[in-house]
Amino acid sequence: MSMTETHGRITDEELERIRERIGQGFEHRRAWRTEVTRDSAYHLAFVIGDLNPLYVDEDYAKASIWGRLQAPALMVNAMDTLRSPGSAGLPQGLPGVHSIWTRSAYTFERPLFVGDAVNEKSSLKELVEVESGFAGGRAVTQTYEARYFDAEGKQFATREDTWIRSERQKTRDKGKYQDITLARWTKEQIDELFERYDDEVRTPGRTFAEVTVGEELPVVIKGPLTATAEIAFEAFFGSYMVGNKQAAELHRKHPALMVTNNQGVPEPPQRVHWDNEFAHDLLGLPGAYDFGLERCFWLMQGPHNWMGDAAFVSRIDVQYRRFNYLGDVTYTHGRVTAAAVVDGVGTVDIDVWCENQRGETTARGAVQVKYP
């Protein structure tokens, strides 16, 4: 078959080509970031709306048990070659077939610190055919993994992310979510919502001895989601955010990646995250939707606010279950499910989940916190 005949389709031939990439790295890509700086830690904290003083206040951080500034740990996403700018990004293969982030899992041996120089090794882990109620046709999942190393070559973190691939035409025709109406807010509702942001609390002095199984974590509010917020978030991580000569080179290397806009100009498909009309026309969705990784950040903020400055998140595993559309508000929740001393370290397990203003659960996962 020609490229024109296979564009936008999941074929056995293309799946076989992808399987040949399992275990292989990305030797021709460059990571977007290789060092954690004070500015990058602040910029990311600002983008995700989590101005934890351990990220942004150097005097505060120096007085903590860690003795220095930290960065939001999921910054490591910008420090591998899985989604490096100027590349086709992830997932690979199947030109014209859409991808949606469905799961994120990370482990950390310690916090991420300002000054860390990070090296990585990344590769495709597996390719699996699945049934998809959203796609209404043939679908596959692609899972990638990354390992992160410090300047001395010691591994301190891992990442595993899964995307589902579906044929856009069949997804659009099925229109599973077409009956959803995008949120609209009155001035009074926005004023009330914004006032609730002032209710967010941190408990920096919490110790492991104060942890109670069954305890509910304070709710964290995010949104209403806007196109501006989505562009700011994506710009920090760099992937696909190119123009001018870089856009021309990306189009030359991966023409099937690009989607022509209503002015006849090819653009990467990231516009589904900030362009309602584009998301509707391409996928049959009611509007644009967020990045899965963004909700992963939000689900870590609740435990961060609650656990105290002496702890760190050692693991998070999240499944993204529904779309979070422009205009939606997200409420993150958490509940302590277990607490024990493991190898001399206080270890706490927490169930976490996101709900929107419709009462729908849009993501659910588990976080592990350690008190070293």
Stockholm file with secondary structure:
# STOCKHOLM 1.0

chainA/1-372         MSMTETHGRITDEELERIRERIGQGFEHRRAWRTEVTRDSAYHLAFVIGDLNPLYVDEDYAKASIWGRLQAPALMVNAMDTLRSPGSAGLPQGLPGVHSIWTRSAYTFERPLFVGDAVNEKSSLKELVEVESGFAGGRAVTQTYEARYFDAEGKQFATREDTWIRSERQKTRDKGKYQDITLARWTKEQIDELFERYDDEVRTPGRTFAEVTVGEELPVVIKGPLTATAEIAFEAFFGSYMVGNKQAAELHRKHPALMVTNNQGVPEPPQRVHWDNEFAHDLLGLPGAYDFGLERCFWLMQGPHNWMGDAAFVSRIDVQYRRFNYLGDVTYTHGRVTAAAVVDGVGTVDIDVWCENQRGETTARGAVQVKYP
#=GR chainA/1-372 SS CCHHHHTTCCCHHHHHHHHTTBTCCCTTCCCSCCBCCHHHHHHHHHHHTCCCHHHHCHHHHHHSTTCSCEECGGGGGGGSSSSCTTSCCSSCSCTTEEEEEEEEEEEESSCEETTCBCEEEEEEEEEEEECCTTTSSCEEEEEEEEEEECTTSCEEEEEEEEEEEEEHHHHHHHCTTTTCCCCCCCHHHHHHHHHHGGGCCCCTTCCGGGCCTTCBCCCEEECCCCHHHHHHHHHHHCTTCCCHHHHHHHHHHCGGGCEECTTSCEECGGGGGTCHHHHHHHHCCSSCBCCHHHHHHHHHHHHHHHHCTTCEEEEEEEEECSCCBTTCCEEEEEEEEEEEEETTEEEEEEEEEEEETTSCEEEEEEEEEEEC
#=GC SS_cons         CCHHHHTTCCCHHHHHHHHTTBTCCCTTCCCSCCBCCHHHHHHHHHHHTCCCHHHHCHHHHHHSTTCSCEECGGGGGGGSSSSCTTSCCSSCSCTTEEEEEEEEEEEESSCEETTCBCEEEEEEEEEEEECCTTTSSCEEEEEEEEEEECTTSCEEEEEEEEEEEEEHHHHHHHCTTTTCCCCCCCHHHHHHHHHHGGGCCCCTTCCGGGCCTTCBCCCEEECCCCHHHHHHHHHHHCTTCCCHHHHHHHHHHCGGGCEECTTSCEECGGGGGTCHHHHHHHHCCSSCBCCHHHHHHHHHHHHHHHHCTTCEEEEEEEEECSCCBTTCCEEEEEEEEEEEEETTEEEEEEEEEEEETTSCEEEEEEEEEEEC
//
